[in-house]
Amino acid sequence: MALALPGAEEGLCHGTPAFYVRSKLMLRLWEDGETLVVRFPKEKRAALIEENPDVFSVTDHYRNYPAVLLNLLAVDRKLLERMIEGAWRMQASRKAVAAYDLSRTKSSR
């Protein structure tokens, strides 16, 4: 899903699979293989966790970072896709986001 987004690249972060755009981290798999660190606005995180406590959480380590933890065993595909795209949007350039949105608008016609 991540690699389908423009400019997304796979790499490593702390020895685990991760995805970057413009050399900026957007996703990182935890060592447990079940938890995904997702770039997400801190100011919106509490509401997200409250709405879906089985899917989302945060640890003290990530409290000051714009990120949320996502339980891959509890998330549905559609929500996972939205979260990955949202993380990409936070890190991609405005120009890349605008071009992506334009291409999706044209393809939906």
C-alpha positions as CSV (number, residue, x, y, z in Angstrom):
1,M,0.0,0.0,0.0
2,A,2.7,2.4,0.9
3,L,4.8,1.8,-2.2
4,A,1.8,2.6,-4.4
5,L,2.1,6.3,-3.2
6,P,4.3,8.7,-5.3
7,G,7.8,8.9,-4.0
8,A,7.4,6.3,-1.3
9,E,10.5,4.2,-0.6
10,E,11.1,1.2,1.6
11,G,14.0,1.2,4.0
12,L,14.9,0.3,7.6
13,C,14.5,2.2,10.8
14,H,16.0,0.7,14.0
15,G,16.4,-2.6,12.1
16,T,12.8,-3.0,11.1
17,P,11.0,-2.3,7.8
18,A,10.0,1.3,7.3
19,F,8.6,3.6,4.6
20,Y,9.9,7.0,3.7
21,V,8.9,9.9,1.4
22,R,11.5,12.6,0.7
23,S,13.8,10.8,3.2
24,K,11.2,11.4,5.9
25,L,9.8,8.6,7.9
26,M,6.1,7.9,7.5
27,L,5.7,4.3,8.7
28,R,7.7,1.9,10.7
29,L,7.0,-1.7,11.7
30,W,7.8,-2.6,15.3
31,E,9.9,-5.6,16.2
32,D,6.7,-7.5,17.2
33,G,5.6,-7.5,13.6
34,E,2.0,-6.5,14.8
35,T,2.4,-2.8,15.5
36,L,2.9,-0.1,12.9
37,V,4.1,3.4,13.9
38,V,2.2,5.8,11.7
39,R,2.9,9.5,11.2
40,F,-0.2,11.3,12.5
41,P,-0.9,14.8,13.9
42,K,-0.5,14.9,17.7
43,E,-3.5,17.2,18.1
44,K,-5.8,14.6,16.5
45,R,-4.3,11.5,18.1
46,A,-6.4,11.4,21.3
47,A,-9.7,11.4,19.4
48,L,-8.5,8.7,17.1
49,I,-7.5,6.5,20.0
50,E,-10.8,7.1,21.8
51,E,-12.8,6.2,18.7
52,N,-10.8,3.0,18.0
53,P,-9.0,1.9,21.2
54,D,-8.5,-1.7,19.9
55,V,-6.6,-0.4,16.8
56,F,-4.8,2.7,18.0
57,S,-2.6,3.6,21.0
58,V,0.5,5.6,22.0
59,T,3.3,4.8,24.4
60,D,5.3,7.4,26.4
61,H,8.1,7.2,23.9
62,Y,5.8,8.5,21.1
63,R,3.9,11.0,23.3
64,N,5.9,14.0,22.0
65,Y,6.0,12.8,18.3
66,P,3.4,13.2,15.6
67,A,2.7,9.5,15.5
68,V,0.3,6.9,16.6
69,L,0.7,3.1,17.0
70,L,-1.6,0.9,14.9
71,N,-2.4,-2.7,15.7
72,L,-2.2,-4.5,12.4
73,L,-4.2,-7.5,13.8
74,A,-7.2,-5.3,14.7
75,V,-7.3,-2.8,11.7
76,D,-9.4,-3.3,8.6
77,R,-7.9,-2.7,5.2
78,K,-9.8,0.4,4.4
79,L,-8.8,2.2,7.6
80,L,-5.2,1.0,7.1
81,E,-5.1,2.5,3.6
82,R,-6.4,5.8,4.9
83,M,-3.8,5.9,7.7
84,I,-1.0,5.1,5.2
85,E,-2.2,7.8,2.8
86,G,-2.5,10.3,5.6
87,A,1.0,9.6,6.8
88,W,2.3,10.1,3.2
89,R,0.4,13.4,2.9
90,M,2.1,14.7,6.1
91,Q,5.6,14.0,4.6
92,A,5.1,14.5,0.8
93,S,5.5,17.9,-0.8
94,R,2.5,20.0,-1.5
95,K,3.2,19.7,-5.2
96,A,3.2,15.9,-5.0
97,V,0.0,15.8,-2.9
98,A,-1.7,18.2,-5.5
99,A,-0.6,16.0,-8.4
100,Y,-1.8,12.9,-6.6
101,D,-5.2,14.4,-5.9
102,L,-5.5,15.6,-9.5
103,S,-4.7,12.1,-10.9
104,R,-7.2,10.5,-8.6
105,T,-9.9,13.0,-9.6
106,K,-9.2,12.3,-13.3
107,S,-9.3,8.6,-12.8
108,S,-12.6,8.7,-10.9
109,R,-14.4,10.4,-13.8
